Amino acid sequence: MDGNNRNGARGQDTSLPRDQWGRLTGRLEPYGKAALDFWPAADGWVCNCVVIRQGRVLLLQRDPEGFLGGQWDLPGGKLDPGEEPDEAARRELREEAGLEAAEVVELAHYSNPDVQGDDFRFHTVTYRAVESDDTAAVRLSDEHPNFCWATREQFDELPVVWYIRRVLADVDWGTINTHHGESD
């Protein structure tokens, strides 16, 4: 696993147990409809990006003191007012990892009840990011202490945020090439 550790922090594995995923993973929404026009009453949106280089996925470690502390996540976050999901995914990639996306392509769109028990549904949209420069160095924001480029095998062993496991479970990492959106 290749990565960076700014402060030497180690998080605990607080991943949601597999037997509880079903109650939270919610439903798969129709492909290509991850836009505010299709979901005007949506309570909240989380948009993230899958960046894969040479068969390794970019993961960012969440702040050990924050929500889902210490777990590994994709670059992403919540929508800003007036922003579309694909715009939020690009912005979050730039803010959290210092990378630019030339294009984002929807991989999956799920909605699920709030994991903290609040009475609303979150829409989580994951995009494949086609990088503008696939040699650019990752530049972490203060929000994340570490990053890594994990192989599929390493990913399976890391304490990864539960919703990422659901999205990446069926992705063939070898066929996602983030350079010009072409398959290997």
MOMOGI-V877909 format. One record per helix or strand. SS is the DSSP state (alpha for helix, beta for strand). FROM is the first residue (numbers start at 1). TO is the last residue. If there is no record, write none. Layout:
SS & FROM & TO
SS & FROM & TO
This chain:
beta & 2 & 5
alpha & 18 & 24
beta & 27 & 28
beta & 44 & 50
beta & 52 & 53
beta & 56 & 62
beta & 72 & 73
beta & 75 & 78
alpha & 85 & 97
beta & 101 & 113
beta & 121 & 131
beta & 144 & 150
alpha & 152 & 157
beta & 160 & 160
alpha & 162 & 168
alpha & 173 & 175
